[in-house]
């Protein structure tokens, strides 16, 4: 499955409002979900699986990033 297909599937199955990126992380290919606050990241971490389609899922946040 292509990276764009994984991101599209995640948006459909998890939440289309979240911001997704797919890149290599320290544990191999990783699906990143990014948000703009610590509070939103906590909610996402509770709802998102630790692995999606066999890839690790990492939730990040920063207050100054344009989304």
PyMOL commands that set and color helices and strands:
alter all, ss='L'
color gray80, all
select helices_A, chain A and resi 3-13+38-47
alter helices_A, ss='H'
color red, helices_A
select strands_A, chain A and resi 19-25+28-35+51-52+55-61
alter strands_A, ss='S'
color yellow, strands_A
deselect
rebuild
show_as cartoon
